Amino acid sequence: MRSSRARLVVAAVLALLLIPAVSSAQQWSAAQKEVWKNVEAYSALAEAGDVEGFMSYYHPEYLGWNYDSALPMSAESAKKFLEYSFKTTKSIAYVIQPAAIIVHGDFAIVHYYYAGVYKDAEGKEKSGSGRWTDILIKQGDKWVMIADHGGQTSKN
């Protein structure tokens, strides 16, 4: 019963998130679309639990600040937490939705929402949603995170 309710809540949230994006995505520049494509790529790697693949989108000087962290953390610290998280939780469904993207040359800021359902270490299904701001820098043909801020805003 809880599983069905969690999925229903996530589906409703996802439907609401899609409404503004359908119209704004059609107005994006080629640069904004390229940046978003990279965000989707590294988000898919995170959803799949691919630590190394996801970390390949981190700049060596990365500093990120999750709502749950007292202080910003380095890429090395983030990797430790990701390895633990990916071992103890399993993603069931995960969707991201852009709110705004700004691109200036080789620098971009991406604000987006996320919603997901996952199984925790005990196998219980949980859902959550929140927002992130990723600050990206272009390295070759790839946009990588040099900083981010955000996290879960919903209550479990």
Residue pairs with C-beta under 8 A, 6 or more apart in sequence:
2 124
2 125
3 125
6 117
6 125
6 126
6 127
7 93
7 117
7 125
7 127
9 127
10 93
10 115
10 116
10 117
10 127
10 129
13 115
13 129
14 95
14 97
14 115
17 95
17 97
17 113
17 115
18 97
20 99
21 97
21 98
24 98
25 98
28 36
28 101
29 103
31 103
31 108
32 101
32 103
34 143
35 101
35 103
35 108
35 110
35 136
35 143
36 98
36 101
36 110
38 57
38 136
38 142
38 143
39 96
39 98
39 110
39 112
39 134
39 136
39 143
40 96
41 57
42 53
42 54
42 57
42 145
43 94
43 96
43 114
45 53
45 54
45 57
46 54
46 82
47 91
47 94
47 116
48 91
49 86
49 90
49 91
51 79
51 82
51 83
51 86
54 82
55 75
55 78
55 79
55 82
57 142
57 143
57 144
57 145
58 75
58 78
58 79
58 144
58 145
59 75
59 137
59 139
59 144
59 145
59 146
60 75
61 75
61 146
62 74
62 75
62 78
62 145
62 146
62 147
63 72
63 73
63 74
63 146
63 147
64 72
64 73
64 78
64 145
64 147
64 148
64 149
65 71
65 72
65 73
65 147
65 148
65 149
66 73
66 149
66 150
66 151
67 130
67 150
67 151
67 152
67 153
68 151
68 152
72 147
73 81
88 120
88 121
89 118
89 119
89 120
89 121
90 118
90 119
91 116
91 117
91 118
92 116
92 117
92 118
92 119
92 125
93 116
93 117
94 114
94 115
94 116
94 117
94 118
95 114
95 115
95 116
96 112
96 113
96 114
97 112
97 113
97 114
98 110
98 111
98 112
99 111
99 112
99 113
99 131
100 109
100 110
100 111
101 108
101 109
101 110
101 111
102 108
102 109
106 137
106 138
107 135
107 136
107 137
107 138
108 135
108 136
108 137
108 138
108 143
109 133
109 134
109 135
109 136
110 132
110 133
110 134
110 136
111 131
111 132
111 133
112 131
112 132
112 134
113 129
113 130
113 131
114 129
114 130
114 131
114 132
115 127
115 128
115 129
116 127
116 128
116 129
117 125
117 126
117 127
118 125
118 126
118 127
118 128
119 125
119 126
120 126
126 156
127 154
127 156
128 152
128 154
128 156
129 152
129 153
129 154
130 150
130 151
130 152
130 153
130 154
131 150
131 151
131 153
132 148
132 149
132 150
132 151
133 148
133 149
133 150
134 145
134 147
134 148
135 145
135 146
135 147
135 148
136 143
136 144
136 145
136 146
137 143
137 144
137 146
138 144
